[in-house]
């Protein structure tokens, strides 16, 4: 049986990717045709690689492929807003987050790490049982994720798809890269696995900042229809009182959204 192709036909490279491929080809032709101009050809390729790297280091960029930084226009018009919660599940923090969400009748999207889901399957099942969705945040949340090639990306994402689907009975539809960082090889893998990349419109850096007021204010500044907010139940910074920041911040965010007439939905609900 022939090997399954690494990229599938659903992948549509962006203008930047197409231009980069063309530039590499032209640089090679120029270096062969005019060897004395090899420095100019090399310089053009280096500049192009720097641009690609910058696009990968900008989590909200769509230069490397489609990327949800806000909900679709129809969802925004319905005053819908999305709360996304990363890096869990955490056996101590996640259940408390779920209780807060229950008290405010809010739905959220949890971007979960596959190996943590395998370690705490009951916590992950509880997320789904309470009406939230679990999406793909890679299998291992490696710090060097953005340096992987196509096969490395495929292994990480497919392993997480398998783990999350098996434990929750719910196939992930969205992917968020660890720290939001990526490279040009990620988008074809997302297309192959039928995953949509999602970043955010507002974050409070609550894995590093233990000041709940600063985190809360960063989120509230972007509190409007269509916003995608980011908090963390895993790797959460602690306040001076030793409380995970999300637990201090979340009630105020939910109350402010309700006062503004906004309704929290899961990312997958905003597709309709």
Secondary structure, DSSP 8 states (H G I E B T S, - for coil): -----SS-TT----HHHHHHHHHHHHHHHHHHH-GGGHHHHHHHHHHHHHHHHHHHH-TT--SSS--BSS--HHHHHTTEEEEEEEEE--TTHHHHHHHHHHHTT---EEEE-HHHHHHSHHHHHHHHHTT-EEEE--SS--TTGGG--HHHHHHHHHHHHHHHHHHHS----EE--GGG---TTHHHHHHHHT-EEB--SEE--TTT---HHHHHHHHHTT-STT-EEEEESSS--B-TTS-BHHHHHHHHHHHHHHHTT-EE--GGGGG-
